[in-house]
Amino acid sequence: MSKRASQVIILCEDKQHEVFVTRFLKKTCGYAIRDFRVPPYPAKGSGGSGEQFVRERYPKEIKAYRQRSSKSKTVLIVVIDADATSVPDRVAQLNKSCDDQEVGHREDGELIVHVIPKRNIGTWMAWLDRQAVNEEDDYPRYKFSKRESDMASHINDLVSICSENQLPNDTPDSLRKTCRDFNSFKARLP
């Protein structure tokens, strides 16, 4: 029997986040495209902030996750860039959104995974492309808007690195945390 949930909800800022997570989960857990539900994020150029969308939608998706997970195995993956804040600050903002809408925070044992790249996912892509990176600078070359398939080899490399638990010393801290969280998540699947 495969280790999978019946539905994976992916709350994310944009197409690059969506492609990153779906490809990663297809490779590591054997999910198919039909297993994913992705709430529509703001279209590029629409003036909407992807980060704001994720923060505001987060409590609603936690509620949906809890309702659905009481009936069938469900996973909620939340992808939001840390940008100029820290990863703990971004988590605090997500928790505040829950407080504002009177929804309980993510609890231990829930299959809710936070994927929070610092500065943004481009930092991870640059590192996977063997660039020297830090988590403060922006790496605009690695914003794969309208060419998300260009991330495939980077994600494949990440799948190997994470699953082998062999993270090099220069791995960005936010990526190291995400690999640990995904490995923990996989271990909790039935």
GIHULIN-V301004 format. One record per residue. N is the residue number from 0. RES is the residue in three letters. D_FIRST is the distance of its C-alpha to the first C-alpha in Angstrom with 1 decimal. Layout:
n,res,d_first
N,RES,D_FIRST
N,RES,D_FIRST
This chain:
n,res,d_first
0,MET,0.0
1,SER,3.8
2,LYS,6.6
3,ARG,8.8
4,ALA,11.5
5,SER,12.8
6,GLN,16.0
7,VAL,17.6
8,ILE,21.4
9,ILE,23.4
10,LEU,27.0
11,CYS,29.0
12,GLU,32.6
13,ASP,32.4
14,LYS,30.8
15,GLN,30.7
16,HIS,28.6
17,GLU,26.3
18,VAL,25.9
19,PHE,25.4
20,VAL,22.5
21,THR,20.7
22,ARG,21.0
23,PHE,20.0
24,LEU,16.8
25,LYS,16.0
26,LYS,16.6
27,THR,15.0
28,CYS,11.8
29,GLY,11.5
30,TYR,13.0
31,ALA,15.3
32,ILE,18.8
33,ARG,18.2
34,ASP,16.0
35,PHE,19.2
36,ARG,22.3
37,VAL,25.3
38,PRO,28.5
39,PRO,31.4
40,TYR,33.2
41,PRO,36.9
42,ALA,37.9
43,LYS,39.7
44,GLY,43.4
45,SER,43.1
46,GLY,44.6
47,GLY,41.6
48,SER,40.1
49,GLY,36.4
50,GLU,36.6
51,GLN,38.5
52,PHE,36.1
53,VAL,33.1
54,ARG,35.2
55,GLU,36.4
56,ARG,33.1
57,TYR,31.1
58,PRO,32.0
59,LYS,31.2
60,GLU,27.7
61,ILE,27.1
62,LYS,28.2
63,ALA,25.9
64,TYR,23.0
65,ARG,24.0
66,GLN,24.5
67,ARG,21.2
68,SER,19.1
69,SER,20.7
70,LYS,19.0
71,SER,15.6
72,LYS,13.9
73,THR,16.4
74,VAL,17.6
75,LEU,21.3
76,ILE,22.4
77,VAL,26.2
78,VAL,28.0
79,ILE,31.8
80,ASP,34.2
81,ALA,36.3
82,ASP,39.3
83,ALA,42.4
84,THR,41.0
85,SER,38.9
86,VAL,35.2
87,PRO,36.1
88,ASP,38.7
89,ARG,36.2
90,VAL,33.9
91,ALA,37.0
92,GLN,37.8
93,LEU,34.4
94,ASN,35.0
95,LYS,38.5
96,SER,37.2
97,CYS,35.1
98,ASP,38.3
99,ASP,40.4
100,GLN,38.1
101,GLU,37.6
102,VAL,33.8
103,GLY,32.4
104,HIS,31.3
105,ARG,27.8
106,GLU,26.8
107,ASP,25.0
108,GLY,21.4
109,GLU,21.3
110,LEU,18.9
111,ILE,22.1
112,VAL,22.7
113,HIS,26.2
114,VAL,26.8
115,ILE,30.5
116,PRO,32.1
117,LYS,35.7
118,ARG,38.0
119,ASN,35.6
120,ILE,32.7
121,GLY,35.4
122,THR,36.0
123,TRP,32.4
124,MET,32.8
125,ALA,36.2
126,TRP,34.9
127,LEU,32.1
128,ASP,35.0
129,ARG,36.6
130,GLN,39.3
131,ALA,40.8
132,VAL,40.0
133,ASN,40.7
134,GLU,39.3
135,GLU,42.6
136,ASP,43.4
137,ASP,42.1
138,TYR,40.8
139,PRO,41.6
140,ARG,40.9
141,TYR,37.2
142,LYS,37.2
143,PHE,35.4
144,SER,36.5
145,LYS,36.2
146,ARG,34.8
147,GLU,31.5
148,SER,30.0
149,ASP,32.3
150,MET,29.9
151,ALA,27.1
152,SER,28.3
153,HIS,28.8
154,ILE,25.3
155,ASN,23.9
156,ASP,26.1
157,LEU,25.0
158,VAL,21.3
159,SER,22.4
160,ILE,24.8
161,CYS,22.6
162,SER,19.5
163,GLU,22.0
164,ASN,23.8
165,GLN,27.0
166,LEU,29.0
167,PRO,32.6
168,ASN,35.4
169,ASP,36.5
170,THR,33.2
171,PRO,34.3
172,ASP,33.7
173,SER,31.9
174,LEU,29.4
175,ARG,28.9
176,LYS,28.2
177,THR,25.7
178,CYS,23.8
179,ARG,23.7
180,ASP,22.6
181,PHE,19.7
182,ASN,18.6
183,SER,18.9
184,PHE,17.0
185,LYS,14.0
186,ALA,14.2
187,ARG,14.3
188,LEU,11.1
189,PRO,8.8
